[in-house]
Amino acid sequence: MPDARWYEQMYGGRDEKLLALEPGHKYFLADALAPRGGELLDIGCGTGNFLAAARDAGYRVTGIELDGNAARFAKERLGLERVLPLTIAEFALQQADQQFEAVTFFEVLEHQAAPGEFLQNVKACLKPRGIIGLSVPNRERWMTGPDVLDYPPNHFLRWNAKALNKFLEAQGFEVLAIREEPAGVAYTAQMINMALRSGITQNAAAGAQASFRDVMQMAPEQAETALQARPSKRQRLMQALARIKHAACFPLAVAAFPYVRLRGYKGTYLYCLAQKRD
C-alpha cells in the first residue's frame, strides 16, 4: 500500500482548501439511523470538511489522516484540535482506552489491501453496538470507459452493495442501510465526455501535460517531476480545449437525463450504515 508520502504527493492539491461535502457525508448526517451526537472518529478525514460539519451537528470529533499537510490544515484553519497523522492500526494501538459511538470512513475502504484487518481495527475503536458509516465507489456505477483510478496503487478493491453487505456481516456488523447514488446531470456529462473519445484528440494531445490519472501510475520520482513541471503553451491550449469539450457535454447531458433516470443508471457513491454486533 502507498505510504503517507504518496498521499501527500498525489492529493497535495487539496491541502490548502476546504472541499465541499461529498454525497456520503451528506447521507450520514441526514441518516435517521445514525447517532445524533457523541464521540465520532473519522478515518481519512482529509482537510476536515466532514469533521467540521459533524462538529457543527453536535458530535465530539476526532480525525486521523495520513497526509500531514491536510491534517495541519484541518487543525489550523478549521480549529479541529484532534486530528492525528496516524493509520487506524496505529490509532487503535495508541488510543486503546478510547472508544467511539461512531466511526466513519468515506472513500477509504477501497484503498485497503487488507480490508479484514482494517475492519478489526475499526471494531476495536467502537463502543458496544457502535455505528460505522462509510462510502465507496460503486462498481456497478454507469461507466462509458475504464478509469485508472480504480487500479492500484490508488484503489485495491471494488465494491457493490451485495459484496459490501456480505463483507460487513462476516466482520461482525449488522447492515442497517445501503444507499446507491443515482447518476446526476454532472455525472451524465462526465460519461458523455468519456464516451466521445477519438484518435484525433489522442494524437493532438500527444506530449500534453500528464493528467492526474497518468501521474498516479508513475514511480514517485517521475511523478514528482511531472507534478512540478509548468505546462507549455501547447499543453495549456489542450487543457482549455478539454474543458470546452467537457462543458459542451452538459447540454447533451440535460437532454439525455430523463433517459438516464428511466434506465436507473447509478452514480459514483455507494453509502452504508452498519452496527457492531456484540
C-alpha positions as CSV (number, residue, x, y, z in Angstrom):
1,M,0.0,0.0,0.0
2,P,1.1,3.6,-0.6
3,D,2.6,5.4,2.4
4,A,1.9,8.9,3.7
5,R,4.4,10.4,1.3
6,W,2.5,9.1,-1.7
7,Y,-0.8,10.5,-0.4
8,E,0.8,13.9,0.3
9,Q,2.3,13.8,-3.2
10,M,-0.8,12.7,-5.1
11,Y,-3.5,14.6,-3.1
12,G,-1.5,17.6,-2.0
13,G,-3.6,19.9,-4.2
14,R,-6.4,19.6,-1.8
15,D,-4.4,20.7,1.3
16,E,-5.0,24.4,1.1
17,K,-8.8,24.5,0.6
18,L,-11.9,23.3,2.2
19,L,-13.7,20.8,-0.1
20,A,-17.4,20.6,-0.5
21,L,-19.1,17.7,1.4
22,E,-19.4,14.5,-0.6
23,P,-22.7,12.6,-1.0
24,G,-21.5,10.0,1.6
25,H,-21.0,12.7,4.1
26,K,-24.5,14.2,3.5
27,Y,-26.1,10.8,3.6
28,F,-24.6,10.0,7.0
29,L,-25.5,13.4,8.5
30,A,-29.1,13.0,7.3
31,D,-29.5,9.3,8.2
32,A,-32.2,8.9,10.9
33,L,-30.5,5.6,12.0
34,A,-27.1,7.3,12.7
35,P,-26.4,8.6,16.2
36,R,-27.3,12.3,16.7
37,G,-24.2,13.0,18.8
38,G,-21.5,11.5,20.9
39,E,-17.8,10.7,20.1
40,L,-17.1,10.3,16.4
41,L,-13.8,9.1,14.7
42,D,-13.4,9.9,11.0
43,I,-10.7,7.9,9.3
44,G,-9.0,9.6,6.3
45,C,-10.5,12.9,7.3
46,G,-8.6,14.9,4.7
47,T,-8.7,18.7,5.3
48,G,-11.6,18.2,7.7
49,N,-14.7,19.2,5.7
50,F,-16.8,16.3,7.2
51,L,-15.3,16.6,10.6
52,A,-16.3,20.3,10.8
53,A,-19.8,19.5,9.6
54,A,-20.1,16.7,12.2
55,R,-18.9,19.0,14.9
56,D,-21.5,21.6,13.9
57,A,-24.1,18.8,14.1
58,G,-23.3,18.1,17.7
59,Y,-20.6,15.4,17.6
60,R,-17.3,15.4,19.5
61,V,-14.9,14.7,16.7
62,T,-11.5,13.1,16.2
63,G,-9.9,12.5,12.9
64,I,-6.9,10.6,11.5
65,E,-5.3,11.4,8.2
66,L,-2.1,10.1,6.6
67,D,-1.5,13.3,4.7
68,G,0.2,15.5,7.3
69,N,-0.4,18.7,5.3
70,A,-4.1,18.0,5.2
71,A,-4.2,17.2,8.9
72,R,-2.4,20.5,9.6
73,F,-5.0,22.4,7.5
74,A,-7.8,20.8,9.5
75,K,-6.3,21.8,12.8
76,E,-5.1,25.3,11.9
77,R,-7.8,26.6,9.6
78,L,-10.9,24.8,11.0
79,G,-9.9,24.6,14.6
80,L,-10.2,20.8,14.8
81,E,-8.0,20.0,17.7
82,R,-7.9,16.2,17.5
83,V,-6.6,15.4,14.0
84,L,-3.7,12.9,14.1
85,P,-1.4,11.7,11.3
86,L,-1.9,8.0,12.1
87,T,-3.2,4.9,10.4
88,I,-6.2,3.2,12.0
89,A,-3.9,0.4,13.2
90,E,-1.6,2.9,14.9
91,F,-4.6,4.8,16.4
92,A,-6.2,1.6,17.8
93,L,-2.9,0.6,19.4
94,Q,-2.0,4.1,20.9
95,Q,-5.5,5.0,21.9
96,A,-6.7,1.6,23.2
97,D,-8.6,3.2,26.1
98,Q,-10.8,5.4,23.8
99,Q,-13.9,4.1,22.1
100,F,-16.5,5.9,20.0
101,E,-20.2,5.9,19.3
102,A,-19.5,6.2,15.6
103,V,-16.5,5.6,13.3
104,T,-16.7,6.9,9.7
105,F,-14.5,6.2,6.7
106,F,-15.7,7.8,3.5
107,E,-13.8,6.7,0.3
108,V,-11.3,4.8,2.3
109,L,-12.2,1.1,2.2
110,E,-11.4,0.8,-1.5
111,H,-7.8,1.9,-0.7
112,Q,-7.2,-1.0,1.7
113,A,-5.1,-4.0,0.7
114,A,-6.2,-5.9,3.8
115,P,-9.8,-4.9,4.4
116,G,-10.5,-7.5,7.1
117,E,-7.6,-6.2,9.2
118,F,-8.8,-2.7,8.7
119,L,-12.3,-3.5,9.9
120,Q,-11.0,-5.3,13.0
121,N,-9.1,-2.2,14.0
122,V,-12.3,-0.2,13.4
123,K,-14.2,-2.5,15.7
124,A,-11.5,-2.1,18.4
125,C,-12.3,1.7,18.4
126,L,-16.1,1.2,18.7
127,K,-18.3,1.1,21.8
128,P,-20.7,-1.9,22.1
129,R,-23.4,-1.6,19.4
130,G,-21.4,1.3,17.9
131,I,-22.1,2.5,14.4
132,I,-19.9,2.7,11.3
133,G,-20.7,5.0,8.3
134,L,-18.9,4.7,5.1
135,S,-18.9,5.2,1.3
136,V,-17.1,3.5,-1.5
137,P,-17.1,3.9,-5.3
138,N,-19.9,1.7,-6.6
139,R,-18.5,-0.9,-9.0
140,E,-22.0,-1.0,-10.7
141,R,-21.9,2.7,-11.5
142,W,-22.6,3.7,-15.1
143,M,-19.2,3.8,-16.9
144,T,-18.5,4.6,-20.6
145,G,-14.8,3.8,-20.3
146,P,-12.1,2.5,-18.0
147,D,-11.0,4.6,-15.1
148,V,-7.4,4.0,-13.9
149,L,-8.3,5.5,-10.5
150,D,-9.9,2.1,-9.9
151,Y,-6.5,0.4,-10.1
152,P,-3.5,0.1,-7.7
153,P,-1.8,2.0,-6.2
154,N,-4.9,4.1,-5.7
155,H,-7.7,1.5,-5.4
156,F,-7.2,-2.1,-4.3
157,L,-10.9,-3.1,-4.1
158,R,-14.1,-2.6,-6.0
159,W,-17.4,-2.9,-4.1
160,N,-21.1,-3.3,-5.0
161,A,-24.0,-3.4,-2.5
162,K,-24.1,-7.2,-2.3
163,A,-20.3,-7.6,-1.7
164,L,-20.2,-4.9,0.9
165,N,-23.2,-6.3,2.8
166,K,-21.6,-9.8,2.9
167,F,-18.2,-8.5,3.9
168,L,-19.6,-6.4,6.8
169,E,-21.8,-9.2,8.0
170,A,-18.7,-11.6,8.0
171,Q,-16.7,-9.0,10.0
172,G,-19.3,-8.8,12.8
173,F,-21.6,-5.9,11.7
174,E,-25.3,-5.7,11.0
175,V,-26.0,-3.6,8.0
176,L,-28.7,-1.0,8.7
177,A,-28.9,0.9,5.4
178,I,-27.3,0.8,2.0
179,R,-27.9,3.6,-0.5
180,E,-26.7,3.9,-4.1
181,E,-26.3,7.3,-5.5
182,P,-28.3,7.8,-8.8
183,A,-26.5,9.3,-11.8
184,G,-27.0,13.0,-11.9
185,V,-26.6,15.6,-14.7
186,A,-22.9,16.3,-13.9
187,Y,-22.1,12.6,-13.9
188,T,-24.0,12.1,-17.1
189,A,-21.9,14.9,-18.7
190,Q,-18.8,13.2,-17.5
191,M,-19.8,9.9,-19.0
192,I,-20.7,11.5,-22.3
193,N,-17.3,13.3,-22.3
194,M,-15.6,9.9,-21.7
195,A,-17.6,8.3,-24.5
196,L,-16.7,11.0,-27.0
197,R,-13.0,10.0,-27.3
198,S,-11.3,9.9,-30.7
199,G,-8.0,9.0,-32.1
200,I,-7.7,12.6,-33.4
201,T,-8.0,14.0,-29.9
202,Q,-5.5,11.5,-28.6
203,N,-3.0,12.4,-31.3
204,A,-3.4,16.1,-30.8
205,A,-2.8,15.6,-27.1
206,A,0.5,13.8,-27.7
207,G,3.1,15.4,-25.5
208,A,0.4,17.1,-23.4
209,Q,1.0,17.5,-19.7
210,A,0.4,14.3,-17.7
211,S,-3.1,14.0,-16.2
212,F,-3.6,13.1,-12.5
213,R,-4.6,9.6,-13.6
214,D,-1.3,9.3,-15.5
215,V,0.8,10.6,-12.7
216,M,-0.7,8.1,-10.2
217,Q,0.8,5.2,-12.3
218,M,4.3,6.7,-12.2
219,A,7.2,6.0,-9.9
220,P,7.5,8.6,-7.1
221,E,10.5,10.4,-8.6
222,Q,8.9,10.6,-12.0
223,A,5.6,11.7,-10.5
224,E,7.3,14.5,-8.6
225,T,8.9,15.8,-11.8
226,A,5.5,15.7,-13.6
227,L,3.7,17.4,-10.8
228,Q,6.3,20.2,-10.6
229,A,6.5,20.8,-14.3
230,R,5.0,24.0,-15.7
231,P,2.6,23.4,-18.6
232,S,3.8,24.7,-22.0
233,K,1.6,26.9,-24.3
234,R,0.6,23.8,-26.2
235,Q,-0.3,22.0,-23.0
236,R,-2.4,24.9,-21.8
237,L,-4.2,25.0,-25.1
238,M,-5.0,21.3,-24.9
239,Q,-6.3,21.7,-21.4
240,A,-8.5,24.6,-22.5
241,L,-9.9,22.5,-25.3
242,A,-10.6,19.6,-22.9
243,R,-12.5,22.0,-20.6
244,I,-14.5,23.3,-23.6
245,K,-15.3,19.8,-24.7
246,H,-16.5,18.9,-21.2
247,A,-18.6,22.0,-20.9
248,A,-20.2,21.2,-24.3
249,C,-21.4,17.9,-22.9
250,F,-23.7,19.5,-20.3
251,P,-26.5,20.4,-22.8
252,L,-26.3,16.8,-24.1
253,A,-26.5,15.6,-20.5
254,V,-29.6,17.6,-19.7
255,A,-31.3,16.3,-22.9
256,A,-30.3,12.7,-22.0
257,F,-31.0,12.9,-18.3
258,P,-34.7,11.6,-18.5
259,Y,-33.4,8.5,-20.3
260,V,-30.6,8.1,-17.8
261,R,-33.1,8.1,-14.9
262,L,-35.5,5.8,-16.7
263,R,-32.7,3.3,-17.1
264,G,-31.8,3.6,-13.5
265,Y,-28.1,4.3,-14.1
266,K,-26.1,4.6,-10.9
267,G,-23.6,7.3,-9.9
268,T,-20.3,7.0,-8.1
269,Y,-21.2,6.7,-4.5
270,L,-22.3,3.6,-2.5
271,Y,-23.2,4.5,1.1
272,C,-23.6,2.2,4.0
273,L,-24.5,2.4,7.7
274,A,-23.9,-0.6,9.9
275,Q,-23.9,-1.5,13.6
276,K,-21.3,-3.5,15.6
277,R,-22.7,-6.9,16.8
278,D,-21.7,-8.0,20.4
